[in-house]
Amino acid sequence: QVQLEESGGGLVQAGDSLRLSCAASGRTFSTYVMGWFRQAPGTERKLVAAISWSGSTTYYSDSVKGRFTISRDNAKNTVYLQMDSLKPEDTAVYYCAAQAGALLTATRYHYWGQGTQVTVSS
């Protein structure tokens, strides 16, 4: 079992930066693929970034590529999402998720946090 808790969301202006954190509890955190999803009102939840067990492999959706950076610190059981050059279109609830597989873009992640709201004003 892995429990996840996101933090770091808030209200920012377009062009600003924000860093989300996801604290995980679980003895095998380092073996899990970690991902960040987001869901805006009226839209489906979409994967925006993911990172492998070792951190050597990452995935980014086209909409955030070049602006967002995912990282993990297994010693701290924490995964981060650094968001730069934020746009109003980035406004959404951001969810941290974990899965026991190896495919970063897997449809089904096993564990989910409660989400943190990110609002970007123009």
C-alpha positions in Angstrom: 0.0 0.0 0.0 1.1 3.5 -0.9 -0.6 6.6 0.4 0.0 9.9 -1.4 -0.6 13.5 -0.3 -0.1 16.5 -2.6 0.8 20.0 -1.6 2.0 23.2 -3.2 -1.0 24.3 -5.3 -2.3 27.8 -5.3 -3.2 30.9 -7.3 -0.6 32.4 -9.5 -0.3 34.7 -12.5 0.4 33.6 -16.0 4.2 33.2 -16.6 4.8 32.4 -12.9 6.2 29.2 -11.5 4.9 26.7 -8.9 6.3 23.5 -7.5 4.0 20.7 -6.4 5.1 18.1 -3.9 3.8 14.6 -3.3 4.7 12.9 -0.1 4.4 9.1 -0.1 4.2 6.6 2.7 5.2 3.1 1.8 8.2 0.9 2.3 8.5 0.2 -1.5 8.1 3.8 -2.8 11.3 3.6 -4.8 9.9 0.7 -6.9 6.9 2.6 -8.1 6.5 4.6 -11.2 5.1 8.0 -10.2 3.0 10.3 -12.3 1.2 13.6 -12.2 -2.3 13.9 -13.6 -4.5 16.9 -13.9 -8.2 17.5 -14.4 -9.9 20.7 -15.4 -13.6 21.2 -15.0 -15.5 19.3 -17.6 -12.5 17.5 -18.9 -11.1 14.0 -18.4 -8.1 13.4 -16.1 -4.9 13.3 -18.1 -1.4 12.3 -17.5 1.0 15.2 -17.7 4.2 13.8 -16.4 5.7 10.5 -15.1 9.0 9.2 -13.9 10.5 5.8 -13.6 11.8 4.0 -10.5 15.3 5.3 -10.8 14.3 8.7 -12.2 16.3 8.1 -15.3 13.2 8.0 -17.6 10.6 10.7 -17.8 7.5 11.4 -19.8 5.7 14.6 -20.5 2.5 15.4 -22.4 2.9 17.7 -25.3 1.0 20.4 -23.5 3.6 20.7 -20.7 6.8 19.6 -22.4 9.5 22.1 -22.0 7.7 23.9 -19.1 7.2 21.2 -16.5 9.8 19.1 -14.8 9.1 15.9 -12.8 11.6 14.6 -10.3 11.8 12.3 -7.4 13.8 11.9 -4.2 13.4 8.3 -3.1 15.3 8.9 0.1 12.5 11.4 1.1 9.7 9.4 -0.5 8.7 12.5 -2.4 8.0 13.3 -6.1 7.9 16.9 -7.4 6.4 18.7 -10.3 8.2 22.0 -11.1 5.9 24.1 -13.3 7.3 27.1 -15.1 5.8 29.5 -17.6 2.4 28.7 -16.3 -0.6 29.4 -18.5 -4.3 29.8 -17.7 -4.8 26.5 -19.6 -2.8 24.8 -16.8 -5.6 25.5 -14.3 -6.7 22.2 -12.9 -6.7 19.9 -10.0 -3.4 18.1 -10.0 -3.1 14.6 -8.7 -0.2 12.5 -7.7 -0.4 8.8 -8.6 1.7 5.7 -8.3 1.7 2.3 -10.1 3.7 -0.8 -9.7 4.4 -1.4 -13.4 7.1 -0.1 -15.6 5.1 1.7 -18.4 5.1 5.4 -17.6 2.0 6.0 -19.8 0.0 3.1 -18.4 -3.7 3.7 -18.3 -4.2 2.4 -14.8 -2.3 3.8 -11.9 -2.8 2.0 -8.6 -2.7 4.7 -6.0 -3.9 8.3 -6.0 -3.6 11.4 -3.8 -6.6 13.7 -3.1 -5.4 16.4 -5.5 -4.2 20.0 -5.1 -5.8 23.0 -7.0 -3.7 25.1 -9.3 -5.2 28.2 -10.7 -3.4 30.4 -13.2 -4.8 33.9 -13.8 -4.2 35.9 -17.0 
